[in-house]
Amino acid sequence: MSTNISSGYPDASFAPLANGNDRATHAHSVQFYDDDSFLLNELSLFMGGALTMGDVGVVIATRAHREALAQRLRARNLDIGLAVKQGRYIVLDAAETLSKLMREGWPDAARFADLMGGLMARATTAAPGERPRIAVFGEMVALLWVEGKSEAAIRLEQLWNNLARTHSFSLHCAYPMSLFRRTDAAESLGAICTAHSHVIPTEGYTSLVTKEDRLREITLLQQKALALETEIEERKRVEQALHERNQELREAVAARDVFMSVAAHELKTPITSLHIFAQLLLRAARSKREIAPERLEAALDTIELQTEKLSQLVTHLLDTAQIESGKLRIEPMSTDLVALTHAVAARQHRDVNHTVVFEGPERIEALVDPVRFEQVITNLLDNAIKFSPEGGVVTVNLEQGDDGGIRLAVTDQGVGIPPNQHEAVFGRFHQAHDEGHLSGMGLGLYITREIVELHGGRVWIEDPKHAGSRFVVTLPSSAALGQARRSA
């Protein structure tokens, strides 16, 4: 069915000044309105024109609209009572009539054909002349829409169109525009317009008198529609970004929970050891018992080792807080990287289960923060030893390239890191291995990358030819303070 958009009721056959010879056989119009007064004024012209010309009017509406329409028709000096007696003015309640047409929440075609077909036959009998004319106003579709049954409303419109193939009548429907405020209502609104032969816009458009005013209004509406589409697209992008951010937050919360669990375990271990050996020494002191030198040395070694571990854990936590707040800073100064590496490796000699081998020159001067870069070397060595088998060898290679750049590589013979984890291991709280290898808080490599990048360098993972992993740190040539004196 083709659709015309009109500024007022399109079917001239029921207008007050219409020529009876120009009457169309059928029209199915729809009116959108913001205010009931606009609907009732148009409806009084529609029904008033029909009754004035001796035709039949059928009103299927709510009680409020039936009473307001009757009042307007009487104001036009129409004898409503007489028209009712003659069967030329038939009034039905929309909700009650609709209930008779529905089956399980859906308009039933058989019920509709029986009830509405009978109503049209009754109206046709009451209409005078060889070509009886019937004006129908139906509000049942609007009631369905209010109930959220938009598809049922469209189906009811289609049943009216089917009925028009066997009965002659002009049907006028109406929807309050407030039902279509949502941006996703455009498709449904288009379906309504398609089901009608004429469309009457709201009073905001029909009240415009001149063609120029209406063209301006159409232009403004087109601009608003374009702006709305742009806003919708922007909102979709914002919603997508919000969704992604929420996903990141969920992942961060999950990582935090894992971190809290691991941190509690990691902090508890050194504290427990410190507590046990402190109690051992305290009991010996209170009982005035002499402790064998080797036993005392072992106890003090354990206390020192666990204190260092506890200090390192706390340092990691503090460094992470500084990184997150953007306050982590470095203080570069001239530093011998070879001596710094040897100092870190020397502290690992207490671990008799692993061997640390150094490969490199006698000296490399570089402009680095010695405290922070010591953390880098320590983190990489600790990580290598942690995931290496007993008796394994950890190799530290330090060299300076011809371009002046510095390369530090720490290679182990451990379990290795899957390629898909090479980047992820530098994330906060990340654990690259399963629970059987779970150790540490997942902050060492995260802090390492931050420190290296503050020095203008890079850190990444390479797969050595044998089993294990190789962590590589490079510093730019600007960090070098002179050519390395390589060993013979």
ABEGO torsion letter per residue (X at the ends): XBBBBBABBABAAABAABBAAABBABBBBBBBBABAAAAAAAAAAAAAAAAAAGBBBBBBBBAAAAAAAAAAAAAAGBBAAAAAAAGABBBBBAAAAAAAABBGGBBBAAAAAAAAAAAAAAAAAABBEABBBBBBBBAAAAAAAAAGBAAAAAAAAAAAAAAAAABBBBBBBBBBAAAAABAAAAAAAAAAAAABABBBBBAAAAABABAAAAAAAAAAAAAAAAAAAAAAAAAAAAAAAAAAAAAAAAAAAAAAAAAAAAAAAAAAAAAAAAAAAAAAAAAAAAAGBBBBAAAAAAAAAAAAAAAAAAAAAAAAAAAAAAAAAGABBBBBBBBBAAAAAAAAAAAAAABAABBBBBBEBABBBBBBBAAAAAAAAAAAAAAAAAABBBGBBBBBBBBBBAAGBBBBBBBBABAEBBAAAAAAAABBGBBABBAAABBEAGAAAAAAAAAAAAAGBBBBBBBBABBEBBBBBBBBAAABAEBBBBBX
